[in-house]
């Protein structure tokens, strides 16, 4: 399978669309708030774990060329360098 060249902005846009349209309602539970969801933007498959490493490994084992994107469940940003994380209450 030939990889489609996408900019990082296009990858982020596709991942956010997948998250909002089909994944968010399944993963955004109280026990998952603060965990990472890693999304394969080509297949729509996703996995959840505490920091995203195991999810990324799992998805890469299924598709080594996967375009992956991570979203922190319940937050506006995946990481913060200043220590403040703003919750996303939608």
N, C-alpha and C positions, 0 to 999 in steps of 0.2 A: 504494500500500500504506500502510495506516495504522500508525503507530508504536505499539508497546505501551509504556505507561509503566511503567518498572521503577525501583526504588530502586537506588542504587549497590551496596548489599549484595546485592540479587538479581542484578545484572549480574555481580558478582564470583563469586557462588555458581554461576551457570550456566557461567561461563568455567572455573572450577576443576573442575567436573564434566566438562566437555568435555575438558579437558586430561588429567585422570586416566584417563578412560574410553577415549579414542581417540587423543589427540594425543601424549601423553608418550612412548609406546613408539616413535613414529616420529621424534621430534625430539631426544630426549635421548641424543645421541651425544657422544663425546669432543670432536669438532670444533665442536659447538654449545654446549658448556658456557659459560655467561656471556652468550650472545646472548639477544635478546628474541624471544619468539613473541607475535604479535598475533593475537587470536582474534575473529572476528565471531560473537557469541553467538547470533545468529538463524539463521545458515546453517551454522555449524560450520567454515567455511573459516578457514584460518590462513596466516600467512606468517612467515618467520624472517629477521632480519638483525641486525647488530651492536647497534644502539641502538633499533630499532623504528620509526624514522621512515619508511623506505622501505616497510616492510611495511604500516604504517597508510595510507600514500598509495596503495599498490596496492589494498588492500581497499576504501578509500573510492572509488577510481575504478570499481570494480565495483558498489558500492552506497553512494551518497553519504549515506544515512541509517543506515548500519550502526552498531550498538552494539559498540564495540571494547574489548577488555581486554588488557593486556599482562602477561606472566609472564616473569621471567628464568629461563632454562633452567638447572636444576641448583642453584638457590638458593631460599631461603625467602622472600626479599623482592626486589622489582624494583630498589629503590634504597636507599642508606644515606646518611644525613647525617653520620654520625660516622666513616665510612670502613671499618667492619667489616661484612663480608658473610658470613653463615653458610650453608654448603653444606647442601643437602638430599640426604642419602644414602639414598634409598629403593630 
